[in-house]
């Protein structure tokens, strides 16, 4: 599971991120983090608001467009 501190860092920096989960991925910005319930809400570029459990996250990194 990815650390809570890493997730908060991306939230505070308001950066575009790429999140890899088991068999799927998301690109967008973190809108909200709920530490008590261990999930975040991501504003995905294509899907809109998506809730993601911390335990589902395999990797989180800055988003970069392909070809750059």
C-alpha positions in Angstrom: 0.0 0.0 0.0 1.2 3.5 -0.8 2.0 5.7 2.2 -0.5 8.3 3.3 2.2 10.9 3.4 3.0 10.4 -0.3 -0.7 10.8 -1.2 -0.9 14.0 0.9 2.2 15.4 -0.8 0.5 15.0 -4.2 -2.7 16.6 -2.9 -0.8 19.6 -1.4 1.3 20.1 -4.6 -1.9 20.0 -6.7 -0.1 18.0 -9.4 -1.5 15.8 -12.1 -0.9 12.2 -11.2 -1.0 8.7 -12.6 -2.4 6.0 -10.3 -1.9 2.3 -11.0 -4.3 -0.1 -9.4 -4.7 -3.9 -10.0 -5.6 -4.1 -13.7 -6.6 -0.4 -14.2 -5.1 3.1 -14.0 -6.3 6.6 -13.6 -4.9 10.1 -14.5 -6.0 13.3 -12.8 -5.8 15.3 -9.6 -6.6 14.4 -6.1 -9.7 16.2 -4.9 -10.0 14.9 -1.4 -8.3 12.4 1.0 -10.2 10.6 3.8 -7.6 9.1 6.2 -10.2 7.6 8.5 -11.7 5.5 5.7 -8.5 5.0 3.8 -9.6 6.4 0.4 -9.1 9.3 -1.9 -11.3 11.0 -4.5 -9.5 11.6 -7.8 -10.8 13.9 -10.6 -9.9 11.6 -13.5 -9.4 13.4 -16.8 -11.9 11.1 -18.6 -14.1 9.6 -15.9 -14.6 12.5 -13.5 -14.8 11.8 -9.7 -13.5 8.3 -8.9 -13.1 7.0 -5.3 -10.0 4.9 -4.8 -9.1 2.9 -1.7 -5.5 3.3 -0.5 -5.1 -0.5 -0.4 -5.9 -0.7 -4.2 -3.1 1.6 -5.2 0.0 -0.1 -6.5 1.8 3.0 -7.6 1.3 6.7 -7.7 3.6 9.1 -9.6 3.5 12.4 -11.4 1.5 12.3 -14.7 3.4 12.8 -17.9 1.9 12.9 -21.4 3.3 10.3 -23.7 5.7 11.6 -26.3 7.2 14.3 -24.0 
